[in-house]
Amino acid sequence: MAGEKILIVEDDMLISSDLEDILMTPGYEISGIADSFETVQQFAAFSTIALVDVNLRDGATGPRIGQYLASDFGVAVVMVTGNPEQIETDLSKIIGLISKPAHPNLIREVLEYLRAIRECERGVPPGGMRLFA
């Protein structure tokens, strides 16, 4: 996944650390780890893909953060949450959602799918992913 920079937006340090380990194994580049809208702003311009939780340090701001990253920076966003029922807003700019806990293989499949669609290839969404866009 050369050239892709992944932003992890998660307030639980254990989960963000696990995601980082999963992503480092195959050699993905992490642009940053953020836990709120404020900290996301530090990494947004340096990211091409974001994995975003719903409930963060500053509340249920994940959907708003996802829309911001996709609209203002062209970041490919997938929500990663244990609370999929909380997502009720218009998420037309966000690509999809996977539920926690997510198996490492599912995360890798999601990243491969995002790479394919970013490169205008025909990608097949993973079975455990709910599409929005």
N, C-alpha and C positions, 0 to 999 in steps of 0.2 A: 504494500500500500504506500509506495514511495510518493512523497509530496503531500500526503494527507496529514493534517495536524489535528489531533483529537482533543477537544475540551471536555473534561468530566465535570458535570455540575451536580454535586452531591454533598450534603452536609454531614453524613455519617462517615467518620474517618475510616472505619473498618471497611465499609462498602467501597469508598473511593480508592482505598489502598488495594482491595481485591481487584477492582476494575483496572487500576494501573498495572498490577501484576499480569492480568490477562492480556492487556494490550502491549506490554513490554516484551512478552514472550515471543510473539511473531515479529517483533521489530517495528511496531507502530510508533509514531512520534506523538508524545503528549504535549499539547500546547500549554496546558495548565489544569489546575483543579480549583474550582470555585464553589462556594457554598451559599451565595446570595447574589442578588441582582448587582449590587455594588462591586463585588469581586469579579463577576463575569465581565464587566466592562474593561477590566485590565487585560483580558485574554481574547476578547471577541475578534479583534482585527487580525489576530495571528492564528485563527482556527478555521478549518474547512469542514469539520464534522463535530457535532456535540451530542453527548449522551446526557440527558437532563432529567433529574428527578422532579417530582411535583412539589413535595413539601421540603422546603429548605430553611435555612437559618432565619430568613426574613418572612416566613409564612409559605402559603401555597402559591409561590411566585413562578414555579417552573414553567407553566404554559405561557405566561407573559415573557419570560426569558427566552423560551424557544421561539416565539414569534419575533422578538427583537433580533435574535441572532440570525434567523432566516431572512427577515425583511431588510434589515440594515446592513448585514455583512455577507449575505448569500451562503450562510453556513447550512449544511445538511443536518437537520435536527431529528433525533429520535428520543422520545420520552422513555425513561426507564424507571418504572415506579411499582411500588407495592400497592398503590391505590388507584388503579385504572378507572374506577367508578367516579373519581373526583374530576375527571377530565370531561367537562361539558361545554367548554367555550369553543368558538370557531378556531380550529387549528389548521386552516387551509394551507399555511406555509410550512407546517411541520409534517415530515414524511410519515411518521408512524409511531407506534408504541410497542414496547415489550414489557412484560410483567416481571417483577422481582419475586423471588430470586431467579436470576437468569443464568442458565448454564453457559460456561465459557464458550462452548461451540456455537451457541445461538448468537452470542455477542460477535464472534468472528464472522458468522454468516451475515449478520446485519451489516457489519462494516464492509464486507465484500459486495453486498447488494448496493450500499451507498456509493462505493467506488464505481461500480458499473453504471449506475444512473448518472453520476457526476461526469463520467466520460462518455455519456450518451450511448451507452451500450444497453442491450436488452438484458436486464437483470431479473432474476426470479426472487421475489421476497421470501424470506425464511418462513417456515410454517408457524412459528411462534410469534410472528409480528403482525400487528393490526395496522393497516395502512390508513392514512388520512388524506394524503395528497394524491 
